[in-house]
Amino acid sequence: MRARAARRAAAAGLVMTMALALAPTTFTAAAEPRIEQPRSFGHVIGDVLSQRVLLEVDGRELTPTALPAADRVGLWLERRTPRLERDAQGRRWLVIEHQVINAPTALTETRLPALQLTTVGGAVLALPAWPIRIGPITPAESGGADEAAALRPDRLMSAGDAAPLEHQQRLSIALLAGVLLAWAGWWAGRNAIEARRLPFASAWRQMRRLDEADPQAWRALHHAINASAGQVVQGSTLATLLADRPALRPLLPLQGDLDAFFQASDARFFADVDGDASTAPAFPLKRLARALRTAERRGAR
């Protein structure tokens, strides 16, 4: 009887052992995943430190139930929002980034915090704390032998010799003055030549010193019109001459003003004997003379 009971107990133990062996594995202890850590030295304010955690244990892909929250981590670090990504082999990684948000005055050591990540199925991934060193952005000032390494104010540049620059400036001013004088001489000479060669330019040279009511001014403009046409021009022949003579075509836009000029001239010089030429209506003689001179110059160029 005792032997039979012992055999039964042994068989029951064997069955339980096989059942446990065949049952799905449930992780309860913290597993140590593969972690790619950032370098632990040479960090300053603004740097981003990246941790990569392989979400796989014993060939089984794991899915975290929750990711660490983005938050301030101590005095020196701030955790960004974690993200999941896959590599070229299709493996899934959890990427956790921390940014340095303060600058110490001297070399300081701190740690990326330890984390416990619970996954679907009960497995827990343990991330140990990781030491890092954060340096100041400027070296601390010191005296004695290290005084040469301290920050210094900007070096003042010595004043250079300004004599060559001043000589070049005077030369440039002299050249500019020479160019301006040459241009002024050319302009004056051209105007003088035009005043002798062009009829309306010559008439304007005489008229600008006279009053508009002066008979000499009226005669000067009549002479200029006759010289341009090559014959005596009257009001009745003006339209035909402007249309037929190529030399007078620049004056076509002023035909209405020229008609008015001849009418005013007839009223002034050929009035009745008892009439008074001084009472004739005012006529803008100089304005017409300037317009004719401008049209003449435009046609001559």
Residue pairs with C-beta under 8 A, 6 or more apart in sequence:
26 121
26 122
27 57
27 119
27 121
27 122
27 123
27 124
28 122
28 124
29 124
30 116
30 124
30 125
30 126
31 57
31 123
31 124
31 125
31 126
32 125
32 126
33 53
33 54
33 55
33 56
33 57
33 125
33 126
33 127
34 53
34 54
34 56
35 51
35 52
35 53
35 54
35 127
36 51
36 52
36 53
37 51
37 112
37 130
38 49
38 50
38 51
38 112
38 130
38 132
40 130
40 131
40 132
40 133
41 132
41 133
42 133
42 135
43 49
43 100
43 132
43 133
43 134
43 135
44 100
44 103
44 134
44 135
44 136
44 137
45 100
45 101
45 102
45 103
45 134
45 137
46 99
46 100
47 99
47 100
48 80
48 97
48 98
48 99
48 100
49 77
49 97
49 98
49 99
49 100
49 112
49 132
50 95
50 96
50 97
51 95
51 96
51 97
51 98
51 112
51 127
51 130
52 93
52 94
52 95
52 96
53 93
53 94
53 95
53 96
53 117
53 125
53 127
54 91
54 92
54 93
55 61
55 62
55 63
55 64
55 84
55 91
55 92
55 93
55 94
55 119
55 125
56 62
56 91
56 92
57 123
57 125
61 91
61 92
62 119
62 120
62 121
62 123
62 125
63 119
63 120
64 94
64 117
64 118
64 119
64 120
64 125
65 118
65 119
65 120
66 118
67 81
67 82
67 94
68 79
68 82
68 96
68 115
68 117
69 79
70 78
70 79
70 80
70 81
70 82
71 78
71 79
72 78
72 79
72 101
73 79
73 98
73 112
73 113
74 110
74 113
75 102
75 110
76 100
76 101
76 102
76 104
76 108
76 110
76 134
77 98
77 99
77 100
77 101
77 110
77 112
78 98
78 99
78 101
79 96
79 97
79 98
80 96
80 97
80 98
80 99
82 94
82 95
82 96
82 97
83 94
83 95
84 92
84 93
84 94
84 95
85 92
85 93
85 95
86 92
86 93
87 93
94 117
96 115
98 112
100 134
102 134
103 134
103 136
103 137
104 134
104 135
104 136
105 136
105 140
106 136
106 140
107 133
107 134
107 135
107 136
108 133
108 134
108 135
109 131
109 132
109 133
109 134
110 131
110 132
110 134
111 129
111 130
111 131
111 132
112 129
112 130
112 132
113 129
114 126
114 127
114 128
114 129
115 126
115 127
116 124
116 125
116 126
116 127
117 124
117 125
117 126
117 127
118 124
119 125
138 151
139 149
139 150
139 151
141 150
141 151
142 149
142 150
191 201
194 201
194 297
194 300
195 201
195 202
195 204
195 205
196 202
198 293
198 296
198 297
198 300
199 223
199 224
199 225
199 227
199 228
199 296
200 224
200 228
200 289
200 292
200 293
200 295
200 296
201 293
201 296
201 297
202 224
203 220
203 221
203 223
203 224
203 289
203 292
203 293
204 289
204 290
204 293
206 216
206 217
206 220
207 217
207 220
207 221
207 285
207 286
207 289
208 286
210 216
210 217
210 220
211 217
212 282
212 283
212 284
212 285
212 286
213 278
213 282
215 269
217 285
217 286
218 265
218 268
218 269
218 285
221 261
221 285
221 288
221 289
221 292
222 233
222 265
224 289
224 292
225 233
225 258
226 232
226 233
228 247
228 248
228 251
228 296
229 241
229 245
229 247
229 248
230 245
230 247
231 241
233 241
234 262
235 259
235 262
235 263
235 266
238 255
238 258
238 259
238 262
239 255
241 248
242 248
242 249
242 251
242 252
242 255
242 258
243 252
247 299
249 299
250 295
250 296
250 298
250 299
251 258
251 292
251 295
251 296
253 295
254 288
254 291
254 292
254 295
257 288
257 291
258 288
260 283
261 283
261 285
261 288
264 280
264 281
264 283
267 280
267 281
268 277
268 280
269 277
271 277
271 280
